[in-house]
Amino acid sequence: MAFLVSSLMTLVVIFSSPISSMICDLSQSLDLGKQETSTALNQMQRISSFLCQKDRKDFRFPRKMVDGSQVQKAQAISVLHEMLQQTFDVFGTKQSSAAWNTTLLHGLLSGLHRQLEDLGTCLVPEMKEVESVLGTEDPTLAMKRYFQGIHLYLEEKQYSDCAWEVVRVEIRRYLFVVNKFTRKEI
């Protein structure tokens, strides 16, 4: 009986995936938010990254978890959502408000919010698929640990201008990587 239920669930996931993919077309809706986010991150540079070389840190971005061939479409959506949410949380703090030009910060947060909303429409149906395909460590958990390191770094550096610049460059670099990867998967 359990095998029959398991087999039926597998068939439901297999046959519903193309249907949910047709309903959830992210390519155009994500482009606008991605462009707004990327532009804001580029314009937010306040000081030269060269001046902050002593503050650079390897945050150990979970690249294998993000661009590995074993990552499924549902996982790609989930990973991108987690990265955008965590980025929104980092730049949505009161310390961030004190560090950045408010107009640029608002543009960044608006772009991130737009992308999160667009992804949200696809995230719920796809989450069931994620639960069934995960056999290794959850990529979203790896993303959470990565951002925990960023939060700790900012605290340790007392939210200095160089710390924010290092984080801005780091997030800009890996948002590009994750967006590029998810574009292939979505």
C-alpha positions in Angstrom: 0.0 0.0 0.0 2.8 2.4 0.9 4.6 1.6 -2.3 1.4 2.4 -4.3 0.9 5.8 -2.6 4.6 6.6 -3.1 4.3 5.7 -6.8 1.2 7.8 -7.2 2.9 10.8 -5.6 5.9 10.4 -7.9 3.6 10.4 -10.9 1.8 13.4 -9.7 5.1 15.3 -9.3 6.2 14.2 -12.7 3.1 15.1 -14.6 2.3 18.3 -12.6 5.8 19.7 -13.1 5.3 20.7 -16.8 1.9 22.2 -16.0 3.3 24.3 -13.1 6.2 25.4 -15.3 3.7 26.7 -17.8 1.8 28.7 -15.2 5.0 29.9 -13.5 7.0 31.7 -16.3 9.7 33.6 -14.3 12.0 34.6 -17.1 10.4 38.0 -17.9 9.2 38.9 -14.5 12.6 38.2 -12.9 14.5 40.3 -15.4 13.0 43.6 -14.3 13.8 43.0 -10.6 17.2 41.6 -11.4 18.1 44.6 -13.5 16.9 47.0 -10.8 18.8 45.0 -8.1 22.0 44.8 -10.2 21.9 48.5 -11.1 21.4 49.6 -7.5 24.2 47.3 -6.2 26.5 48.8 -8.8 25.6 52.4 -8.0 25.9 51.8 -4.2 29.7 51.7 -4.3 30.8 54.5 -1.9 34.5 53.7 -1.6 37.0 51.9 -3.7 37.2 48.2 -3.2 40.9 48.6 -3.5 41.0 50.6 -0.2 39.2 47.7 1.6 41.5 44.9 0.5 42.6 44.3 4.1 39.0 43.6 5.0 38.3 41.1 2.3 37.0 37.7 3.4 36.1 34.4 1.8 32.5 33.8 3.0 32.6 30.3 1.4 29.8 30.7 -1.0 28.2 27.3 -1.5 28.9 27.2 -5.2 28.8 23.4 -5.6 25.3 23.5 -4.0 24.1 26.1 -6.4 25.6 25.2 -9.8 25.8 21.4 -9.4 24.1 19.3 -12.0 22.1 17.5 -9.3 20.2 20.7 -8.5 16.6 20.4 -9.8 14.4 23.3 -11.0 12.5 23.4 -7.8 15.7 23.6 -5.8 17.0 26.4 -8.1 13.9 28.4 -7.4 14.2 27.7 -3.7 17.9 28.6 -3.6 17.3 31.9 -5.6 14.4 32.8 -3.2 16.6 32.1 -0.2 19.5 34.2 -1.5 17.2 37.1 -2.4 15.4 36.9 1.0 18.7 36.9 2.9 20.1 39.7 0.7 16.9 41.7 1.5 17.4 41.0 5.2 21.1 42.1 5.1 20.3 45.4 3.3 17.0 45.9 5.2 18.7 46.5 8.6 18.9 49.8 10.4 22.7 49.6 10.1 22.4 49.4 6.4 20.1 52.4 6.3 22.8 54.4 8.1 25.5 53.2 5.7 23.9 53.7 2.2 22.3 56.4 0.2 18.6 55.9 0.9 17.5 56.3 -2.7 19.9 53.6 -3.9 19.1 51.4 -0.9 15.3 51.8 -1.7 16.0 50.8 -5.3 17.9 47.7 -4.2 15.2 46.7 -1.7 12.4 47.4 -4.3 14.2 45.2 -6.9 14.7 42.4 -4.4 11.1 42.6 -3.2 9.8 42.4 -6.8 12.0 39.3 -7.5 10.8 37.7 -4.2 7.2 38.3 -5.1 7.7 36.8 -8.6 9.4 33.8 -7.2 6.8 33.4 -4.5 4.2 32.5 -7.1 6.4 29.5 -8.2 7.8 28.6 -4.8 4.8 27.1 -3.2 3.9 24.5 -5.9 7.5 23.6 -6.4 8.4 23.0 -2.7 6.7 19.6 -2.8 9.0 18.7 -5.6 12.0 19.8 -3.6 11.1 17.6 -0.7 10.9 14.5 -3.0 14.2 15.1 -4.8 16.5 16.0 -1.9 19.0 13.3 -1.2 21.9 15.5 -0.1 22.2 18.6 2.0 19.5 21.1 1.3 21.0 23.9 -0.8 18.8 26.5 0.9 20.3 25.5 4.3 23.8 26.0 2.8 22.7 29.4 1.6 21.4 30.3 5.1 24.8 29.4 6.6 26.6 31.5 4.0 24.5 34.5 5.0 25.0 33.8 8.6 28.7 34.3 8.0 28.0 37.6 6.3 26.0 38.8 9.3 28.7 37.8 11.7 31.3 39.5 9.6 29.4 42.8 9.6 29.0 42.6 13.3 32.6 41.8 13.9 33.7 44.8 11.7 31.1 47.0 13.4 29.3 47.7 10.2 32.3 49.8 8.9 32.2 51.3 5.4 34.8 48.7 4.2 32.8 45.9 5.7 29.7 47.0 3.8 31.7 47.4 0.6 33.1 43.9 0.9 29.6 42.5 1.4 28.2 44.6 -1.5 30.8 43.2 -3.8 30.3 39.7 -2.5 26.6 39.7 -2.9 26.7 41.4 -6.3 29.1 38.7 -7.6 27.1 35.8 -6.3 23.6 37.2 -7.2 25.0 37.2 -10.8 26.1 33.6 -10.5 22.8 32.4 -8.9 20.7 34.3 -11.4 22.7 32.9 -14.3 22.4 29.4 -13.0 18.6 29.7 -12.3 18.1 31.1 -15.7 19.3 27.8 -17.1 17.2 25.8 -14.7 14.0 27.8 -14.8 
